[in-house]
């Protein structure tokens, strides 16, 4: 057994979130008393915003998990100041929408919502059976949609080019890993980082440099309510969603509004297979928001030119508590989520 680290602060210094996750996982095997997470900037504003926020969000959730055993602290994160509200803008008639994770859950609901609104939907998903079912549904409502099978972790570009650009891209695909971080397999944690954070950043950069997004187009990033309240028991997932929100904010601040519109969506619990798979208790599933409601509110937020959307009054209340009273939010998440997750994974 590895000897405990002496009673000093073990410092994790990392430029990328994946490196911070790897270092922290290794350190926890040595039973440290204190860990401090420090983001080391690379000089790339967008990447630094994303990875710095991801490391900070990861630390916040991990601090709740390890309370009483390991003291986790984070160097102050550098957040980009939000830009001014956008005015509603007109969009072309033949609108084209690309959605990741389009075959199930929120992604499927988004595909159906925008298809019914006259958008030409192109999707990407890794689940062949779910893709076939959703494509059938889209064709049954008269949509000329197409869905492509691909692993976003290795995909280099989305199905849109300068010759056939998208008017809207929705980064929705995501996975999670639940249970105490210290005992979780590191390779599974890094898969979450690769899909939830690295893939949308890489694909957005490729989209913007290749001309795959039409002038005045929109990009939607599906983050999580955990951005405001943390998510002990899914600390890597929470970190990726913080990083995604920060990347969206940084991207928004670097582009003129008439060139690019960026919307970040922060859903709370949603009635999806994803939620059922990772939740320790589905007895209150009826209280979760329907994915169709998230999709409808997202379409309305885009039409209104909004920058952020927290769907649902109860989720908005939790976000407000998280912003104003973070200690209260951490206590609530520990009791309502982490204790149940810990019991379910033991």
N, C-alpha and C positions, 0 to 999 in steps of 0.2 A: 504494500500500500504506500502511496506517495505520502511523504511527510508534509504536515501542514506548513503553509507559508508563515513566517514569523509575523508578529503583530505590527505589521507596517502596511501601508496602502500599496496594493499591486495595481500598477497603472497599465491600462490597455490603450495604446496609441495606434490609431488606424485611419487610413484614408478612405477605405471602402467599408461598407457595412459587412460584407462577407468576411473580411479580415477581422473585424471587431467581433463577430459571432464566433469565429474559429478560435481567436485568442482567449475570449472569455470562457468558452466551453472547456478549453485546456486548463485554464486557471482554476476553475471551480472543482476540477478533479483533485486539486491540491489543498482544498479546504482553506481558502484565504479568509482573513477577518474583514478586510475591506478591499473594494475594487473601485477604481475611478476610470471612467470611460472618457477618452479624449479624442476628438476628431482632428486629424491633421489635414489641413486643406491641400488640395492638389493644384489650385490656381484656376480651375475650371468652375466658373460661378454656378452653372446649373448642376453639375455633378456634386460640387461641394454642398449646395443647398440640400440636395436629395440625401446624400450619404450622411451628412452631419445631422440632419433631422432624424434619419433612420436610427443612427446610433443613440441619439438622445431618447427617442421613443422606446427603443429596446431597453435602455437602462431604466426608464421610468417604470415599465411593466415588470422588469426583472427585480427592481427594488421592492415591489410589493410581494413577489414570490419569495424572496429571500429574507424578508423582514424578520429580525430576531436571530438570524444566523450569520448573514453576510451584509455588511453595510455597503450599498451601491450608490455611488455618486457620479455625476456627469459634469464635464466642463460645460459652461453656458453655450447653448446652440445659437447659431446666427441665422435668424429668420429674415426673409425678404419682406419688406413692408408691402402690404396689399395696395394695389392700384385703385384708381377711381372706378366707380360703377360704370358699366357699359350701357350704352343706349341700345334698345331693340334694333335689330337690323334686318333688312330684307334678304331673303335667300333665293337662289335660282329655282326654277320650276322643276327641272330634272335633277333632283338632289340625290346624292349617293352617299351611303353610310357604311362604314366598315366597323365591325364589332368583334372584339376578341372574347373568347369564352361564350360564343353566341348560341350554343346548343342547349344550355340548361340554365335554370335559376334566373338571376337578374339579366344575364345576357340574352337568354331566350325571350324574356319579357320585353327587353329593349328591341330585339329584332322584330317581334310582332307589333309593338307599338309604332315603330317608325315605318314598317311596311304598310300598316293600315293608314298611315298618314301620307302615303304616296312616295315614300323614299325607296330607292333601289338599294336593297340590303345585301352586303357581302360580309360573310362571317368567317371566323377562324376558330377551330376547336380541335381538341385531341381525342374526344370521345366519339367513336364511329357510330355507335348505336344511337346516341342522343342526337348526333348531327343528322342522321337519316330521318329521325322522327320530326325534328324541328323543321327540316327542309320540306318535308311533306306538308306540315302545317302552313308554312309560308306559301307554298304553291297552291294550297287549297283556298287561300284568301286572295289568290290572283296575283301574288307578288312574283316578279322574275328574279327572285333571290338566288344567291349561290353561297354555299358554305364549303370551306376548304379544310381538310384535315391536316393539322400541323402541330408540332411541339414548339410553342413560342420561345422556349428557352434556347432553341437553336435556330429559329427563324431569323433571317437577315432583313426581310422587308415584308410589309403588309401588301395585300392584293390591290394596290393602287399605284399609279405611275404618273409622270408628267403628261403622258398622252391620255390617261384615263384617271384623273385625280378624284379624290374623295372630298366631299363637302363637310363630312363629319367623321371623326374617328373616335370610338369609345373604347378605352382601355378598361375592360371589365374582368378579364380572366384572373383567377387567383386561387391559391390553395393555402392550407393552414397546417399547423403542427401543434397539437395540444398536449399538455402535461408539463411537469416541472422541467425547465430548460436544462438544468445540470445533468439530468439522467436521460435526456432525449438524444437520439442518434444525430450526430453532427451532419452527416450527409443529407438527412431529411431536412434539417434546418436550412442548409445551403440551397436545397431545391426551392424552398419557399422564397429565399432571397432572389434566386435566379429568375423565377417566374413573376413574382409580384412586383419587384423593383427594377431589376436589371433589364428585363425584357421590354417593358414599356418605355424606359428611357432610351434604350438602343433603337427601338423601332420608331420612336418619335423623332430622334435625331436623323435617322435615315429618311423618314418621311419629309422632314423639312429641307434637308439638303438635296433631295431628289426631285422636289416639286410635286410630290405625290398628294399634297393637300392643296385644294383650290384656293385662290386668293380670297380672303375673307372667310375661310373655313374655320371649323371649330374642332377642338379636341376636348374630350371628356375623360377625366381620370376618376375611377371609382375607388375612393379611399375607404375609410371606416369611421364609425363613431369612436373607435378606440383612439383616434387622433386626439380626442379631447379628454378621455377618461382612463386611458391605459387598458391593457388586456393581460393581466397576470395569468400565466398558464398558456399563453400564446404570444410570448414576448417577441419572438422573431417576426411573426405575422404583424404585430402592432408596429414594430420598427419599420417594416416595409411600407405600411400604410402611412406612417408619418413622413417617410422619405418621399413617397409618391406625392403627398400633399405639398411638401416643400418644393419639389421639382416643378409641380404645376404652377405654384405661386411665382417662382423664379422665372419660369418660361413666360408667364403672363406679363411680367414686368419688363421683359426684354423685347417684346414685339408690339408694334402699333395695333390698336384695337381694330382698325379696318383691315389689317393683314391677318390677324389670328385672334380667335376668341377661345378662352380656356375656362372650362367649368370643372370644379371639383365637387364630387358627390360623397357625402359621408353617411351611408346607410347604417342604421342600427340593426338589431336582429330582424332577419327576413325569412319568410317561410319557404326555404329552399332545401334541396337535398344536401347542399354544402353545410348549412346550419345544422341539419339533423345529424350529419356525420360527425361533426366536431363538438357538438353540445353534449354536456354530461347529463342533461335532463331536458327531455322534449315534452314534458307534461303541460307546459304553458305555450305550446307551439301556436295555438290559436291567437295568441296576443302578438305574434310577430307580424310585421307588415307584409302584405302580399307583394311579390315581385312586380306585378302589373302596376301597382300603385307607385312604386319607385320609378318605373319606366315612364309613367305618365307625368309625374312631377319633374323628372329630368327633362322631358321634351318641353314642358312649360317653362322651366328655368332657362333653357336654351333660347326659347322664343323671346323671353323677357331680357335676355342679355346679362343674366346673372353670373357672378363669379363662383359662388358657392351655394350648395344645397344640402341642408340637413333634413331629410324627409321625415315628417311626423312630429307632432307636438311633444310627445314624451321624449323623443330623441333630442329635440331642441332643448328641453329642460335639462337633460343629462349633460349636454354639451355646455350649457350655461353653468351648471354646478362644477363641471370640470375646469372651466376657465376661472371662475370666481373662487371656488373652494376646492382646490386640487386634493387636499388631504381628505376631505369628506368623500370625494369621488374614489380615491384610492381605497378607502375603507369599504365603501359599497362594493367595489369590484372584487376585493379580496373575499368578502363574505358571500356575495351572490354568485361569483364565478369561480375563483381560484380554489376555494375549499372543496367545491363540488368536483372540479376537474381533478384535483389531487386524489380525492376519494375514488373517483371513477377509474383512474389509471394505476391504482395500487393493486 
